């Protein structure tokens, strides 16, 4: 379903708990690579295509109990499939660098582990409907209480998952660190508690190693 690595661009994802600063690092990396002459597509999940952005509003806004974990899984997979078809794969086929704020690893955590025992279903659906892993995943690691305070401080509409509280964020952090061991070939763990510029410098170091 996807072109072989080397025949396409580079697919980079950022993962981490809410408030870890990964979205900021996505933007900084995109700006740095563009300044270096690279063609970059900066995108996000859920979202990244018109249809997926509509689904984003369904899953990130409203009451925490609006959807079951099973229903969330179906919605996220539908959004990801549309995102893959319309944004990610065309950009990679054109040789561009795709930087995505969250991807399948977040579904492995939120619906597969922390909101229910659905990891096997997540993996099965991912294999059937998505079939692609990132070339590089940068995990911005952050203390859950600090991250949650940051996320709630934004005072935006998309706080449905933050409203589950610090317990969910603690499960998420442990789960992401376990995923980094499971997929150690593509994961890099970065301490997000440092100044933004220091985090960005380490991000760029890992990306430059892959680009080389």
C-alpha positions in Angstrom: 0.0 0.0 0.0 2.9 2.4 0.6 6.1 3.1 -1.4 9.3 1.6 -0.1 11.6 3.7 2.0 14.1 5.5 -0.1 11.6 6.0 -3.0 9.8 8.6 -1.0 10.3 11.3 1.6 10.8 11.1 5.4 8.0 10.6 7.8 8.6 12.0 11.3 6.1 11.9 14.2 6.1 13.6 17.6 4.4 11.8 20.5 4.0 12.6 24.2 1.4 13.3 26.9 -0.8 16.4 26.7 1.2 19.6 27.5 4.6 18.0 26.7 5.5 20.7 24.2 5.5 18.4 21.2 3.4 20.8 19.0 5.9 23.6 19.6 8.7 21.3 18.6 6.9 20.2 15.5 6.7 23.8 14.4 10.3 24.6 15.2 11.5 21.6 13.3 9.4 22.4 10.3 10.8 26.0 10.3 14.4 24.8 10.6 14.1 22.2 7.8 12.5 24.7 5.5 15.3 27.2 6.2 17.7 24.4 5.2 15.9 24.0 1.9 13.8 21.0 2.6 10.2 20.7 1.4 8.1 20.1 4.5 4.5 19.2 5.3 3.5 20.0 8.9 0.3 18.1 9.9 -1.4 16.7 12.9 -3.7 14.0 14.2 -6.6 13.7 14.5 -6.9 15.9 11.5 -4.6 16.9 8.7 -7.2 16.6 5.9 -10.6 18.2 5.6 -12.5 15.0 6.5 -10.2 14.2 9.4 -10.5 17.7 10.8 -14.3 17.2 11.0 -13.7 14.0 13.0 -11.2 15.9 15.2 -14.0 18.1 16.5 -16.1 15.1 17.3 -13.4 13.3 19.4 -11.6 16.2 21.1 -14.5 18.4 22.2 -17.4 17.7 24.6 -18.0 15.6 27.7 -15.2 13.1 28.6 -17.8 10.3 28.5 -19.2 11.3 25.1 -17.7 8.2 23.3 -16.6 4.8 24.5 -13.0 3.7 23.8 -14.3 1.4 21.1 -16.2 4.2 19.3 -13.2 6.5 19.6 -11.0 3.8 18.0 -13.2 3.7 14.9 -13.4 7.4 14.6 -9.6 7.8 14.9 -8.9 5.1 12.4 -11.3 6.7 9.9 -9.6 10.1 10.4 -6.2 8.5 10.0 -7.1 6.7 6.8 -8.3 9.9 5.2 -5.3 11.8 6.4 -3.0 9.1 5.0 -4.6 9.0 1.6 -5.0 12.8 1.1 -2.0 14.3 2.9 0.7 12.0 4.1 1.3 9.5 1.2 1.1 12.2 -1.6 3.7 14.3 0.3 6.0 11.3 0.9 5.7 10.2 -2.7 6.8 13.7 -3.8 9.9 13.4 -1.6 8.9 15.8 1.1 9.5 15.6 4.8 6.2 15.0 6.7 6.1 16.1 10.3 3.0 14.9 12.1 1.9 15.9 15.6 0.7 12.4 16.9 0.1 9.3 14.8 -0.7 5.6 15.4 1.3 5.5 18.7 -1.2 7.8 20.3 -4.1 5.5 19.4 -2.1 2.6 20.8 -2.0 4.5 24.1 -5.3 6.4 24.4 -7.6 3.7 23.1 -5.3 0.7 23.2 -4.1 1.0 26.8 -5.3 3.9 28.8 -9.0 4.1 27.9 -9.5 0.4 27.5 -7.8 -2.9 26.8 -8.0 -2.6 23.1 -4.3 -2.8 22.0 -4.8 -6.0 20.0 -7.8 -4.4 18.2 -5.7 -1.2 17.5 -2.8 -3.3 16.0 -5.2 -5.4 13.9 -7.0 -2.3 12.5 -3.7 -0.5 11.9 -2.3 -3.4 9.9 -5.5 -3.7 7.9 -6.3 0.0 7.2 -3.0 2.0 7.7 0.0 -0.2 7.2 2.6 2.5 7.7 4.9 3.3 10.6 6.9 6.5 10.9 10.6 6.6 9.9 11.4 8.4 13.1 9.3 9.0 16.3 10.4 11.7 18.8 8.9 11.2 22.2 8.9 14.4 24.3 8.9 13.1 27.8 7.3 15.2 30.5 6.2 14.9 34.2 2.4 14.2 33.9 1.4 16.8 36.5 3.4 19.5 34.8 2.2 18.6 31.4 -1.5 18.6 32.5 -1.1 22.0 34.1 0.3 23.3 30.8 -2.4 21.7 28.8 -5.2 23.0 31.0 -3.6 26.5 31.0 -4.3 26.8 27.3 -8.0 27.1 28.1 -9.1 25.8 24.6 -12.1 23.8 23.5 -10.1 20.6 22.8 -9.8 19.5 26.4 -11.8 16.3 26.5 -8.8 14.0 27.2 -7.3 16.4 29.7 -10.5 16.3 31.6 -9.9 12.7 32.5 -7.3 14.0 34.9 -3.6 13.3 35.9 -4.2 9.6 36.4 -4.7 9.1 32.6 -1.6 11.2 31.9 0.5 9.0 34.2 -0.7 5.9 32.4 0.0 7.6 29.1 3.6 8.5 30.1 4.4 5.0 31.3 2.8 3.6 28.1 4.7 5.8 25.8 8.0 4.9 27.5 7.1 1.2 27.0 6.3 1.8 23.4 9.7 3.4 23.0 11.2 0.1 24.1 8.9 -1.9 21.8 9.7 0.2 18.8 13.3 1.1 19.7 14.4 1.2 16.1 12.4 4.4 15.4 11.8 6.0 18.8 14.0 8.6 20.4 13.2 9.8 23.9 13.8 13.5 24.6 13.6 15.3 28.0 10.9 17.9 27.6 11.5 19.6 30.9 14.4 21.7 29.6 14.2 25.1 27.8 12.5 25.0 24.4 15.7 25.8 22.5 17.6 22.9 24.2 14.8 20.5 23.3 14.8 21.8 19.7 18.5 21.3 19.4 18.2 17.6 20.4 15.3 17.1 18.1 17.3 18.5 15.2 20.3 16.3 16.1 18.2 13.1 15.8 16.5 14.3 12.6 19.9 15.2 11.0 21.2 11.7 11.8 18.2 10.1 9.9 18.5 12.5 7.0 22.2 11.8 6.6 
